[in-house]
Amino acid sequence: MAIGEKYEAVIGLEIHAQLATNSKLFCGDAVSFGAAPNTHISPITMGHPGTLPKTNAKAIEYAIRIGLACGSKIAKDNYFARKNYFYPDLPKGYQVSQHTTPICEGGTISIPLPTGEKNIQLNRIHLEEDAGKSIHDISATDTLIDLNRAGTPLIEMVTEPCIHSAEEAFLFVTEVRKLVRWIGICDGNMEEGSLRCDANISIRLKGVNTLGTRVEVKNLNSIRNIKKAIEFEIDRLIQITETGGTIIQQTRSFDANNDTTFSIRDKEDANDYRYFPDPDLAPFHLTEAFIQSIQNKLPTLPATLKKQWKTQYDLSDYDIDQLVEDKEEADFYMDWAATCKHYKAIANWMIGPIRAAVNEGSISFQQLSSLIPYLVELVELVETNQLSFSVASTRVFKEMMANPGSPKDYATTNNLLQTGSTDEIEKWIEEVLANHPEKVAEYKKGKKGLLGLFVGEVKKISKGKADPKMTTILLEQKLT
């Protein structure tokens, strides 16, 4: 049964993002993905008696940064609490988190829907430490523990139950990943566990205000899996309800091999984690001046850039959306546009050859920054019809990446500049038409779409030197 016919899904997400600090939340152990197991640990990470943790100030700054970016209220008086529960990969027997005083309260993140923007309401963003990692697929008889990750600083972003489809959840996590990367607090690499998501899902009849019994799907580690898990759970919950069954509050996991979920454990209405303030960590107070200093360093956010670019560069919504996907790319566009007024042409170059070169690893945006004067010259050559875009992008640009220098000098030396000489172009046209008499006859019988073929052939034999506009005009004259 389609959910829109009878039922409404109610979804709340909890997103854990590892903060991109150099060290852990309460000690100097390094934070690094891929290190040999149990090499980034110390007595503090291991929770040895008598050890004293110390709070990482950079982690606090990063948590404030995301709160400000989301329009959250920043709590000035904070403390850490012990959340007591036992897992083999939690060596202290408790997790240090925030309970009654999340550092960020409220806020929103906007997602793009076909019907317009929708603000997803946040309940809170709080700081906590990560646990270690249990590894089940190396030994046939034992579970292995890697504690490198234990103590890594996390933020947990908790939404209100205001998401109503798997697609909305997909878009929300996409926006969160873009945002944490944009403001530089997390690399967002879900495949490495830097960003993980738990989804709380329930269904209810349309028009009913009370919440249904929820299930929680834990540790979703890709945006695709988040969407697939929620879709499966919604269908499962509807099927149970429609067949007269009872939905059990459960914690579940997702099987990416067959896009289904399975039960890990049944869950009571509330867990008694016995929270209490950590006696080893002093409460901390945030001053208005400190919060303002972080606000002042916050980069312009994508939503603001979109509005600015619409008027400043007169770009289409598509171009703007493409260019503000990544902060490095957006910054590079603005640096290039500061010295060249062909804004649309720059956008085409960015979305086409530039992005392809960066994605292939041929060059980085940092390396490209030094090439901006030459890129300005290259765009000017194309826009003034001195060089075809094809030759500029496939030959001259590649040469510039390997051997930075003037594109006009290179094009001149290698006889690549376009010619507007009608005599030369007419010779190439005559050669093309002589080589394709049957196509000429078809064109004259009304198959006007062949004009593009003739232009392409002229381009080919001229090695890109024939001005395509002049070529088209002369061809139309010759073929009448």
N, C-alpha and C positions, 0 to 999 in steps of 0.2 A: 504494500500500500504506500502510495506517495505521501510523504510527511505533510505536504501542504494541504492535503485534502481533509485531514482530521486532527493531526497532532502537531505540536510545536516542540522543537528541541530547545533545551536550555543548557548552555555550555559555559563553563568557567575554565579559564586556563591558568596554570601556574608555570611560569617560565623561569628556569634557572640559567643565569648567564655567568660564566667564569670571568672575573675581572682581569684585565691585561696588566696586572702588576708584575714586578720582577720577583717578588717574594710572597710568602703566604700571609694569611690574615693576621696571625698572632706570633709569627716567628720569622727568622731570616732564611728559612729553607727556600730554595729556588722553585719557581713555578715554570715548568717546561714540559711540553707534550713529547712523548716518544723516548724519554730517558729510560735507561735500564731499570727494571723493577726495584723498588725500595732503595734507591740511591739518593733521593731528595727528601730524606727524613732526618729527624733529630729527636732528642728526648722530649721536646715540647710537642712535636707532631705525634709522637708515640704516647703522649699523656702520662709520662713517668711522674711518680709522686715527687713533690718538691719543686717542680718546674714552674716558672712564672711567665705567662704569655704577655705580649705587648702588642697593642693594636696598630695595624698598618694604616698610617694617615692617608696614603694614596688611595686605598680602598674606600675610605670614607669620602674622599673627594670625588671618586668615580660614581659612588652611589648618589651623591648630591647632583652630579652632572646629569645623570639620567632623569632624576626627579625634576630638575629644572626644565629639561627638554620636554618632559611630559606635562608640565604645568602643575606638578604636585606641590602640596604644602610640605615644606621641609621642617621636620621636628628639631627644635634647637636642643632639647634635653633628651639624651639617649643613654641607654645602657644595654649590655649584652646579657642574655639569659642562657642557662643550661637547659637543653631539651633532652630529657633522659630517655633513651631507648637503646636496646642492644642489637648491634649488627656486627658480624665478624670484621667488617671493614671500617668500623668506627672504634678505634683503639681506646679512646678515653671512656667509652660507655655512655657518652653524651655528646650532643652536638651544640656548639656555641652559636646562638642565633639571636634574633630580636623577637620579642613576643608582644608585650603591651605597648612598646614604643617603636614602631617601624620608622625608619629615618625619613621615608617619604609617604605621605598620605594622599589618596585621591590621584587625580590627573587623568588624562585621556591620550589615546593614540588613534589617529584617524585612518580609516581604510577606504579605498576606492571601490564603490559598488556601481553597477549600471544605473542605479537610481540616484546616485550622488554619493557624497562623502558620508560615512557613518563614524561617529566617535565611540570607540570602545572605552568604557569607563574602567579605570583601575581602582581597586580597593586599597592597595598598598604596594610599596616596594621596600623590602628590608634586606639587611646584610646578614650573611651567615657563612659558615665554613663548609666546604665540601667534605664528603666522606672519601674513603679509599675505594678501591675497585676490586670486586670479587670476580675471579676468572674461572669459568667452568669448563672451557673447551680445550685445555692444554693437557691436563691429567685425566686419565680414565677413572681414577678412584678418588681423587681429592679436588676440593675447591682451593685455588691459590689466591693469595691476597697481595695486591700491590698498593702500598700506602703512599706512593708519590703524590697522589691527588689529594690526600687527606690534608685539610687545613687550607686548601686553595680558596681564596675569597670569592664569594658568590653574591649576586643580588638575586632575590626571588621577586618576580613581578606577578602579582595576583590580580586577575580581573574580577569585576563583578559578573554575576551570571547573566550577561547581556548579549551573548553570542548565540545565534539561532541557526547556524548551519555549518557544515564542514568547510564550505567555501569561505565563509567569514573567518573561521579559525585559521584557515590556510593564509588568507590575506593578512590577518593580524600578525601572525608569526613572521611572515615575510617582512612586514613593516618594522617589527621589533628588531629583526636581524639587521635590516638596513640602518636603523637608528643607532644601535649600539656600535656598529662599525663606523658610522658617520661621525659620532662624537668621540670615537677612539677609546672606548672602555672595554671592548670585547671583540675578538676576531670573528665571532659568529660561526665558527666552523663546527657545524652540527656533527659531521662525521668523526670529529675528534672529541666530541663531548663538551665542547665549549658552550654550547647552547642546547638545552634539553627542555622538554615540555611534558607536563602532566595535564591530562584533560579530564575534567569532571563533567559528566554527561547525564542528563535525565530527559524525559519526555513528559508532556502533559497535553490534555485535550485543549484545543484552541479555545481561548476565552477564559480559561481557568487561570487564576493567579497564583495558587499554591504550587510549590515545587514538588516534582515527583521524586521517587527514590533514585539516588544517583549512584553511578559507578565511576570509578577513577581508573583511567588507563595511564600507567606510569612509564616514564623514561622514553618518550618518543623522540627519536634522534634524527629525524629528517622531516622537512615540511610535507613531503609526499606522504610519509607514514602518519603524520598527524591527521591529514585529510582522510586517508583510507581508514584509519582506526575509528574516527568519529562516524564516518559513513556506515561502517560495519555495526558499531554499537547502536546507532539510531535504529537501523533496521532490526537488530536483535531485540531491542527493548520494545519496539512496536509489535514484533511477532509474539513475544511473551505476553504482552498485554492483550492482544487480539485473540489469543488462544486460551485466555483465562488464567494464565500463570501469575506468579508473584515475582516481582523484580527484587532481587537480593542486593543489598548494598555490598559491593565488592571492590577489591583492588585487582586490576587486570593488567595483562601485558599484551603487547602486539607481536604477532608472528608475521614478519615481512615476507616470508616464503609463500604464504597463501593469503595474505591480507585479511587475517582474522585476529580476534583477541581471545585470550584464555584467562581463566581465573587463577590468581595467585593465592588469595586468601579472602575470606569474608571479613567484613569490617563492621565494628560497632559504630554507633552514632558519633562517638567522640573518643579520641585516644587520650589517656591520661599520661601526658609526657612529664608531669611534675615540674613545670617550669619554675625556676627561681633565679634571681640575679646572680651572675657569676661572681663569686667573691674575689677572684683573682684579677678581674678586669675593672678598672675604675670607670664610673659613668663619665660621659664626655658631653661638653656643652659646645654648641656651634654658635659663633657670633654672627650677627648680621653682616659685618664687614667681611668675614670669611666666606659666607654664602655669596655675597655680592661679587667677591673676587673671582669665584668660580663662574658666576653668571657672565662676567665680563669676558672670560676666556672661551665661552661656549661658541662654537662656530655657527654661522647662519644655517638654520635648519632647512631641509628640502622644501617644506611647504612654503616658507618665506621666499626662498630662491625662485620657486615656480612663479609666484606673483611678480617678483622683480623682473625676471627674464621675459615675461609676457610683454611688458612694456618696453624694457630696455633693449631687447634683441629682436622683438617681433617674431618669435619662433612659434611653430605650431605646438599644440599640447603634446602631440606624439614625440616631437623632437625634445621638448623639455623633459618629459617623463623619462626618456631614454638617457638623457645627459645628467640627470640628478640621481641616478641609481647608485652611483659610486662617488664618494667625496673627492678622491684623487682626480677622477675624470672631470667632475664639475669644476674643480679648482683650475685644472689645465685649460678647460674651455674658456674660463674667465680671463686667464693670463693671455691666451691667444687672442681673444676678442678685444682685449685692451689695446692691441696694436694693429688690429685689422678690422675693418668695418663690414666685411662680407660675412655677416653673422650666420646666414643660412648655409652658405658654402662651407663655413667652418664646421657647422653641425653635421653636414653630410660627410665631411672628412672624418670627423670624430666617430660617428656611428658606423662608418665603413672601414676605410684602410687603417686608420689609427687604432680602432678597437681590435681589428683583426691582428695587427702586429703585436699589440700588447697581450692579447689572449694567447697568441702562439709563443710568447716569450721572446720574440725577436728584439723587443726594446721595452723599457719601462717609462712611465710618465715622468719620472725624475730625469731620465736621460733625454726625453723629448723636450723638456723645458729649455735646454740649451740650444735646441734646434728651432725655437719659435721664430727668430728673424728669418731663417731660411724657409720655414713653413708659410710665413706671411708672403714672401716672394713667390713661393710656389702657387699659392691660391691666386695671387694677382695674375700670374701667367695664364692660369686656366680661365679666370673670369674675363680676361681681355682677349681670349681666343688665340693666345700665342702658343698654347700647349693644350693638347686634348687631355681630358680627365683620365682617360684610359692610360695614356703614356705617362702622365704625371704620377698616377698611383702605382702602376706596375713596374715602372723603370726608374723614374727620377727619385721618387720617395724612397725606394729601396736603396738606391745609391747613396742618398743623403743619410740614411741610417748607418750604412757601413762606412762612408767617408763624408762626414759633414762638410758642406760647402755650398756655394751659390748654385741653386737649381738652374738658373738661366745660363750660367757658364757651362754646366754639364750638358744641358740640352743643346746649346749652340755647338759645343765641341763634337757632340755625337749626332748632329744634324737631325734633331728631334722637333725643333720648333715648327709650328703649323705655318703653312703658307696660305695667303689669301689671294695669291696670283691666279687670275682666271685662266691664263694660258696654261700653267702647269696643271691645274685641276681639270681643265677641259681635256688635256692629253690622257690623264688617268681615266676620265669618264669614257672617252672614246674607246680606250682599251677594254674597259669592263663591258661596255655595250657590245663590242665586237665579239667578246668571249661568250656572251649569253644571248644570242639572237632569239632563241625560243622564249626566253623570259621577257625580252623586249616586246615580242609579238603578243604575249599574254597580257602585259601591262597595257598595251595599246587597245586591247579588247575589253579593258575595264578592270583588270586585276591590279588596282592601285596600291595594294599592300606590298607589292614587290619593290616599291621605292626604297624601303628600308634595306632590302637585300643589296640593291645597287650601291647605296651609301656605304654599307658594310664592306663591299668588295673594293670600293675606292679607298676606304680607310686602310684595308689590308694591303693593297699594292703600293699605297703611298707611305706605308709604315707609320700611319697615324699623323702624317704631316698635313693632309688635306683638311681645311676648315670644314667641319660638317655642315654648318649653316650655308656656306657658299656652295658646297657640294650639292646640297639639296636643291637650292635655287637653280643651279646650272643643269642638274639632271631633269628637273621638271621642264625647263626650257627645251632641252634636247629631245625629250620624249613626247612633246606635244605635236 
